[in-house]
Amino acid sequence: MSINKSLNSFSFFFRLRENPSYSISDRYSDIIKTMWFVFMYATLIPLVTILFLMGMSLFYWIDKVNYFLRNKFKKLKISKHLLNFFFKFYEFLQKILV
């Protein structure tokens, strides 16, 4: 197995472990649409207001947890020499174990 192929497989693994992209514009547009829906139908169905407040608090806490989870762990900066050694050692282990 070549080093380039190993690098590609590991970068694919690291991309899978990353969180999905976060689109603030989509999130805010959903919130604004929900607010207009509540303003229009709150007089007809008073329960909508209570559901809206519960949903917005849920949005808030989910965003807060996502923000802290994204910023909790700093990405490690690994030198090229260490990565090169790691991939060579990985190939060596593959030859021995297989």
Distance bins in CASP14 RR format, pairs under 12 A and 6 or more apart:
PFRMAT RR
TARGET T0000
AUTHOR 0000-0000-0000
RMODE 2
METHOD distances of the structure
MODEL  1
1 7 0 0 0 0 0 1 0 0 0 0 0
1 8 0 0 0 0 0 1 0 0 0 0 0
1 9 0 0 0 0 1 0 0 0 0 0 0
1 10 0 0 0 0 0 1 0 0 0 0 0
1 87 0 0 0 0 1 0 0 0 0 0 0
1 88 0 0 0 0 0 1 0 0 0 0 0
1 90 0 0 0 0 1 0 0 0 0 0 0
1 91 1 0 1 0 0 0 0 0 0 0 0
1 92 0 0 0 0 0 1 0 0 0 0 0
1 93 0 0 0 0 0 1 0 0 0 0 0
1 94 1 0 0 1 0 0 0 0 0 0 0
1 95 0 0 0 0 1 0 0 0 0 0 0
1 98 0 0 0 0 1 0 0 0 0 0 0
2 8 0 0 0 0 1 0 0 0 0 0 0
2 9 0 0 0 0 0 1 0 0 0 0 0
2 87 0 0 0 0 1 0 0 0 0 0 0
2 88 0 0 0 0 0 1 0 0 0 0 0
2 90 0 0 0 0 0 1 0 0 0 0 0
2 91 0 0 0 0 1 0 0 0 0 0 0
2 94 0 0 0 0 0 1 0 0 0 0 0
3 9 0 0 0 0 0 1 0 0 0 0 0
3 10 0 0 0 0 0 1 0 0 0 0 0
3 80 0 0 0 0 0 1 0 0 0 0 0
3 83 0 0 0 0 1 0 0 0 0 0 0
3 84 1 0 0 1 0 0 0 0 0 0 0
3 85 0 0 0 0 0 1 0 0 0 0 0
3 86 0 0 0 0 0 1 0 0 0 0 0
3 87 1 0 1 0 0 0 0 0 0 0 0
3 88 1 0 0 1 0 0 0 0 0 0 0
3 89 0 0 0 0 0 1 0 0 0 0 0
3 90 0 0 0 0 1 0 0 0 0 0 0
3 91 1 0 0 1 0 0 0 0 0 0 0
3 92 0 0 0 0 0 1 0 0 0 0 0
3 94 0 0 0 0 0 1 0 0 0 0 0
4 10 0 0 0 0 0 1 0 0 0 0 0
4 11 0 0 0 0 0 1 0 0 0 0 0
4 84 0 0 0 0 0 1 0 0 0 0 0
4 87 0 0 0 0 1 0 0 0 0 0 0
4 91 0 0 0 0 0 1 0 0 0 0 0
5 11 0 0 0 0 0 1 0 0 0 0 0
5 12 0 0 0 0 0 1 0 0 0 0 0
5 87 0 0 0 0 1 0 0 0 0 0 0
5 90 0 0 0 0 0 1 0 0 0 0 0
5 91 0 0 0 0 1 0 0 0 0 0 0
5 94 0 0 0 0 0 1 0 0 0 0 0
6 12 0 0 0 0 0 1 0 0 0 0 0
6 13 0 0 0 0 0 1 0 0 0 0 0
6 83 0 0 0 0 1 0 0 0 0 0 0
6 84 0 0 0 0 0 1 0 0 0 0 0
6 86 0 0 0 0 1 0 0 0 0 0 0
6 87 1 0 1 0 0 0 0 0 0 0 0
6 88 0 0 0 0 1 0 0 0 0 0 0
6 89 0 0 0 0 0 1 0 0 0 0 0
6 90 1 0 0 1 0 0 0 0 0 0 0
6 91 1 0 0 1 0 0 0 0 0 0 0
6 92 0 0 0 0 0 1 0 0 0 0 0
6 93 0 0 0 0 0 1 0 0 0 0 0
6 94 0 0 0 0 1 0 0 0 0 0 0
7 13 0 0 0 0 0 1 0 0 0 0 0
7 14 0 0 0 0 0 1 0 0 0 0 0
7 80 0 0 0 0 0 1 0 0 0 0 0
7 83 0 0 0 0 1 0 0 0 0 0 0
7 84 0 0 0 0 1 0 0 0 0 0 0
7 86 0 0 0 0 0 1 0 0 0 0 0
7 87 1 0 0 1 0 0 0 0 0 0 0
7 88 0 0 0 0 0 1 0 0 0 0 0
7 90 0 0 0 0 0 1 0 0 0 0 0
7 91 0 0 0 0 0 1 0 0 0 0 0
8 14 0 0 0 0 0 1 0 0 0 0 0
8 15 0 0 0 0 0 1 0 0 0 0 0
8 87 0 0 0 0 0 1 0 0 0 0 0
9 15 0 0 0 0 0 1 0 0 0 0 0
9 16 0 0 0 0 0 1 0 0 0 0 0
9 87 0 0 0 0 0 1 0 0 0 0 0
9 90 0 0 0 0 1 0 0 0 0 0 0
9 91 0 0 0 0 0 1 0 0 0 0 0
9 94 0 0 0 0 0 1 0 0 0 0 0
10 16 0 0 0 0 0 1 0 0 0 0 0
10 17 0 0 0 0 0 1 0 0 0 0 0
10 78 0 0 0 0 0 1 0 0 0 0 0
10 83 0 0 0 0 1 0 0 0 0 0 0
10 86 0 0 0 0 1 0 0 0 0 0 0
10 87 0 0 0 0 1 0 0 0 0 0 0
10 90 0 0 0 0 1 0 0 0 0 0 0
11 17 0 0 0 0 0 1 0 0 0 0 0
11 18 0 0 0 0 0 1 0 0 0 0 0
11 83 0 0 0 0 0 1 0 0 0 0 0
11 87 0 0 0 0 0 1 0 0 0 0 0
12 18 0 0 0 0 0 1 0 0 0 0 0
14 75 0 0 0 0 1 0 0 0 0 0 0
14 76 0 0 0 0 0 1 0 0 0 0 0
14 78 0 0 0 0 0 1 0 0 0 0 0
14 83 0 0 0 0 0 1 0 0 0 0 0
15 21 0 0 0 0 0 1 0 0 0 0 0
17 73 0 0 0 0 0 1 0 0 0 0 0
17 75 0 0 0 0 0 1 0 0 0 0 0
18 69 0 0 0 0 0 1 0 0 0 0 0
18 70 0 0 0 0 1 0 0 0 0 0 0
18 73 0 0 0 0 0 1 0 0 0 0 0
18 75 0 0 0 0 1 0 0 0 0 0 0
19 65 0 0 0 0 0 1 0 0 0 0 0
19 66 1 0 0 1 0 0 0 0 0 0 0
19 67 0 0 0 0 0 1 0 0 0 0 0
19 69 1 0 0 1 0 0 0 0 0 0 0
19 70 1 0 1 0 0 0 0 0 0 0 0
19 71 0 0 0 0 0 1 0 0 0 0 0
19 72 0 0 0 0 0 1 0 0 0 0 0
19 73 0 0 0 0 0 1 0 0 0 0 0
20 26 0 0 0 0 0 1 0 0 0 0 0
20 66 0 0 0 0 1 0 0 0 0 0 0
20 70 0 0 0 0 0 1 0 0 0 0 0
21 27 0 0 0 0 0 1 0 0 0 0 0
21 66 0 0 0 0 0 1 0 0 0 0 0
21 70 0 0 0 0 0 1 0 0 0 0 0
22 28 0 0 0 0 0 1 0 0 0 0 0
22 62 0 0 0 0 0 1 0 0 0 0 0
22 63 0 0 0 0 1 0 0 0 0 0 0
22 66 1 0 0 1 0 0 0 0 0 0 0
22 67 0 0 0 0 1 0 0 0 0 0 0
22 69 0 0 0 0 0 1 0 0 0 0 0
22 70 1 0 0 1 0 0 0 0 0 0 0
22 71 0 0 0 0 0 1 0 0 0 0 0
23 29 0 0 0 0 1 0 0 0 0 0 0
23 30 0 0 0 0 0 1 0 0 0 0 0
24 30 0 0 0 0 0 1 0 0 0 0 0
24 31 0 0 0 0 0 1 0 0 0 0 0
24 63 0 0 0 0 1 0 0 0 0 0 0
24 66 0 0 0 0 0 1 0 0 0 0 0
24 67 0 0 0 0 0 1 0 0 0 0 0
25 31 0 0 0 0 0 1 0 0 0 0 0
25 32 0 0 0 0 0 1 0 0 0 0 0
26 32 0 0 0 0 0 1 0 0 0 0 0
26 33 0 0 0 0 0 1 0 0 0 0 0
27 33 0 0 0 0 0 1 0 0 0 0 0
27 34 0 0 0 0 0 1 0 0 0 0 0
27 56 0 0 0 0 0 1 0 0 0 0 0
27 59 1 0 0 1 0 0 0 0 0 0 0
27 60 0 0 0 0 0 1 0 0 0 0 0
27 62 0 0 0 0 1 0 0 0 0 0 0
27 63 1 0 0 1 0 0 0 0 0 0 0
27 66 0 0 0 0 0 1 0 0 0 0 0
27 67 0 0 0 0 0 1 0 0 0 0 0
28 34 0 0 0 0 0 1 0 0 0 0 0
28 35 0 0 0 0 0 1 0 0 0 0 0
28 59 0 0 0 0 0 1 0 0 0 0 0
28 63 0 0 0 0 0 1 0 0 0 0 0
29 35 0 0 0 0 0 1 0 0 0 0 0
29 36 0 0 0 0 0 1 0 0 0 0 0
30 36 0 0 0 0 0 1 0 0 0 0 0
30 37 0 0 0 0 0 1 0 0 0 0 0
30 55 0 0 0 0 0 1 0 0 0 0 0
30 56 0 0 0 0 0 1 0 0 0 0 0
30 59 0 0 0 0 1 0 0 0 0 0 0
30 63 0 0 0 0 0 1 0 0 0 0 0
31 37 0 0 0 0 0 1 0 0 0 0 0
31 38 0 0 0 0 0 1 0 0 0 0 0
31 52 0 0 0 0 0 1 0 0 0 0 0
31 55 0 0 0 0 1 0 0 0 0 0 0
31 56 1 0 0 1 0 0 0 0 0 0 0
31 58 0 0 0 0 0 1 0 0 0 0 0
31 59 1 0 0 1 0 0 0 0 0 0 0
31 60 0 0 0 0 1 0 0 0 0 0 0
31 62 0 0 0 0 0 1 0 0 0 0 0
31 63 0 0 0 0 0 1 0 0 0 0 0
32 38 0 0 0 0 0 1 0 0 0 0 0
32 39 0 0 0 0 0 1 0 0 0 0 0
32 56 0 0 0 0 0 1 0 0 0 0 0
32 59 0 0 0 0 0 1 0 0 0 0 0
33 39 0 0 0 0 0 1 0 0 0 0 0
33 40 0 0 0 0 0 1 0 0 0 0 0
33 52 0 0 0 0 0 1 0 0 0 0 0
34 40 0 0 0 0 0 1 0 0 0 0 0
34 41 0 0 0 0 0 1 0 0 0 0 0
34 42 0 0 0 0 0 1 0 0 0 0 0
34 48 0 0 0 0 1 0 0 0 0 0 0
34 49 0 0 0 0 0 1 0 0 0 0 0
34 51 0 0 0 0 1 0 0 0 0 0 0
34 52 1 0 0 1 0 0 0 0 0 0 0
34 53 0 0 0 0 0 1 0 0 0 0 0
34 54 0 0 0 0 0 1 0 0 0 0 0
34 55 0 0 0 0 1 0 0 0 0 0 0
34 56 1 0 0 1 0 0 0 0 0 0 0
34 58 0 0 0 0 0 1 0 0 0 0 0
34 59 0 0 0 0 1 0 0 0 0 0 0
35 41 0 0 0 0 0 1 0 0 0 0 0
35 42 0 0 0 0 0 1 0 0 0 0 0
35 48 0 0 0 0 0 1 0 0 0 0 0
35 49 0 0 0 0 0 1 0 0 0 0 0
35 52 1 0 0 1 0 0 0 0 0 0 0
35 53 0 0 0 0 0 1 0 0 0 0 0
35 55 0 0 0 0 0 1 0 0 0 0 0
35 56 0 0 0 0 1 0 0 0 0 0 0
35 59 0 0 0 0 0 1 0 0 0 0 0
36 42 0 0 0 0 0 1 0 0 0 0 0
36 48 0 0 0 0 0 1 0 0 0 0 0
36 52 0 0 0 0 0 1 0 0 0 0 0
37 44 0 0 0 0 0 1 0 0 0 0 0
37 45 0 0 0 0 0 1 0 0 0 0 0
37 48 1 0 0 1 0 0 0 0 0 0 0
37 49 0 0 0 0 0 1 0 0 0 0 0
37 51 0 0 0 0 0 1 0 0 0 0 0
37 52 0 0 0 0 1 0 0 0 0 0 0
38 44 0 0 0 0 0 1 0 0 0 0 0
38 45 0 0 0 0 1 0 0 0 0 0 0
38 46 0 0 0 0 0 1 0 0 0 0 0
38 47 0 0 0 0 0 1 0 0 0 0 0
38 48 1 0 1 0 0 0 0 0 0 0 0
38 49 1 0 0 1 0 0 0 0 0 0 0
38 50 0 0 0 0 0 1 0 0 0 0 0
38 51 0 0 0 0 1 0 0 0 0 0 0
38 52 1 0 1 0 0 0 0 0 0 0 0
38 53 0 0 0 0 1 0 0 0 0 0 0
38 54 0 0 0 0 0 1 0 0 0 0 0
38 55 0 0 0 0 0 1 0 0 0 0 0
38 56 0 0 0 0 1 0 0 0 0 0 0
39 48 0 0 0 0 1 0 0 0 0 0 0
39 49 0 0 0 0 1 0 0 0 0 0 0
39 52 0 0 0 0 1 0 0 0 0 0 0
40 48 0 0 0 0 1 0 0 0 0 0 0
40 49 0 0 0 0 0 1 0 0 0 0 0
40 52 0 0 0 0 0 1 0 0 0 0 0
41 47 0 0 0 0 1 0 0 0 0 0 0
41 48 1 0 1 0 0 0 0 0 0 0 0
41 49 0 0 0 0 1 0 0 0 0 0 0
41 51 0 0 0 0 0 1 0 0 0 0 0
41 52 0 0 0 0 1 0 0 0 0 0 0
42 48 1 0 1 0 0 0 0 0 0 0 0
42 49 1 0 1 0 0 0 0 0 0 0 0
42 50 0 0 0 0 1 0 0 0 0 0 0
42 51 0 0 0 0 0 1 0 0 0 0 0
42 52 1 0 0 1 0 0 0 0 0 0 0
42 53 0 0 0 0 0 1 0 0 0 0 0
43 49 0 0 0 0 1 0 0 0 0 0 0
45 51 0 0 0 0 1 0 0 0 0 0 0
45 52 0 0 0 0 0 1 0 0 0 0 0
46 52 0 0 0 0 0 1 0 0 0 0 0
46 53 0 0 0 0 0 1 0 0 0 0 0
47 53 0 0 0 0 0 1 0 0 0 0 0
47 54 0 0 0 0 0 1 0 0 0 0 0
48 54 0 0 0 0 0 1 0 0 0 0 0
48 55 0 0 0 0 0 1 0 0 0 0 0
49 55 0 0 0 0 0 1 0 0 0 0 0
49 56 0 0 0 0 0 1 0 0 0 0 0
50 56 0 0 0 0 0 1 0 0 0 0 0
50 57 0 0 0 0 0 1 0 0 0 0 0
51 57 0 0 0 0 0 1 0 0 0 0 0
51 58 0 0 0 0 0 1 0 0 0 0 0
52 58 0 0 0 0 0 1 0 0 0 0 0
52 59 0 0 0 0 0 1 0 0 0 0 0
53 59 0 0 0 0 0 1 0 0 0 0 0
53 60 0 0 0 0 0 1 0 0 0 0 0
54 60 0 0 0 0 0 1 0 0 0 0 0
54 61 0 0 0 0 0 1 0 0 0 0 0
55 61 0 0 0 0 1 0 0 0 0 0 0
55 62 0 0 0 0 1 0 0 0 0 0 0
55 63 0 0 0 0 0 1 0 0 0 0 0
56 62 0 0 0 0 0 1 0 0 0 0 0
56 63 0 0 0 0 0 1 0 0 0 0 0
57 63 0 0 0 0 0 1 0 0 0 0 0
57 64 0 0 0 0 0 1 0 0 0 0 0
58 64 0 0 0 0 0 1 0 0 0 0 0
58 65 0 0 0 0 0 1 0 0 0 0 0
59 65 0 0 0 0 0 1 0 0 0 0 0
59 66 0 0 0 0 0 1 0 0 0 0 0
60 66 0 0 0 0 0 1 0 0 0 0 0
60 67 0 0 0 0 0 1 0 0 0 0 0
61 67 0 0 0 0 0 1 0 0 0 0 0
61 68 0 0 0 0 0 1 0 0 0 0 0
62 68 0 0 0 0 0 1 0 0 0 0 0
62 69 0 0 0 0 0 1 0 0 0 0 0
63 69 0 0 0 0 0 1 0 0 0 0 0
63 70 0 0 0 0 0 1 0 0 0 0 0
64 70 0 0 0 0 0 1 0 0 0 0 0
64 71 0 0 0 0 0 1 0 0 0 0 0
65 71 0 0 0 0 0 1 0 0 0 0 0
65 72 0 0 0 0 0 1 0 0 0 0 0
66 72 0 0 0 0 0 1 0 0 0 0 0
76 82 0 0 0 0 0 1 0 0 0 0 0
76 83 0 0 0 0 0 1 0 0 0 0 0
77 83 0 0 0 0 0 1 0 0 0 0 0
78 84 0 0 0 0 0 1 0 0 0 0 0
78 85 0 0 0 0 0 1 0 0 0 0 0
78 86 0 0 0 0 1 0 0 0 0 0 0
78 87 0 0 0 0 0 1 0 0 0 0 0
79 85 0 0 0 0 1 0 0 0 0 0 0
79 86 0 0 0 0 0 1 0 0 0 0 0
80 86 0 0 0 0 0 1 0 0 0 0 0
80 87 0 0 0 0 0 1 0 0 0 0 0
81 87 0 0 0 0 0 1 0 0 0 0 0
81 88 0 0 0 0 0 1 0 0 0 0 0
82 88 0 0 0 0 0 1 0 0 0 0 0
82 89 0 0 0 0 0 1 0 0 0 0 0
83 89 0 0 0 0 0 1 0 0 0 0 0
83 90 0 0 0 0 0 1 0 0 0 0 0
84 90 0 0 0 0 0 1 0 0 0 0 0
84 91 0 0 0 0 0 1 0 0 0 0 0
85 91 0 0 0 0 0 1 0 0 0 0 0
85 92 0 0 0 0 0 1 0 0 0 0 0
86 92 0 0 0 0 0 1 0 0 0 0 0
86 93 0 0 0 0 0 1 0 0 0 0 0
87 93 0 0 0 0 0 1 0 0 0 0 0
87 94 0 0 0 0 0 1 0 0 0 0 0
88 94 0 0 0 0 0 1 0 0 0 0 0
88 95 0 0 0 0 0 1 0 0 0 0 0
89 95 0 0 0 0 0 1 0 0 0 0 0
89 96 0 0 0 0 0 1 0 0 0 0 0
90 96 0 0 0 0 0 1 0 0 0 0 0
90 97 0 0 0 0 0 1 0 0 0 0 0
90 98 0 0 0 0 0 1 0 0 0 0 0
91 97 0 0 0 0 0 1 0 0 0 0 0
91 98 0 0 0 0 0 1 0 0 0 0 0
92 98 0 0 0 0 0 1 0 0 0 0 0
END
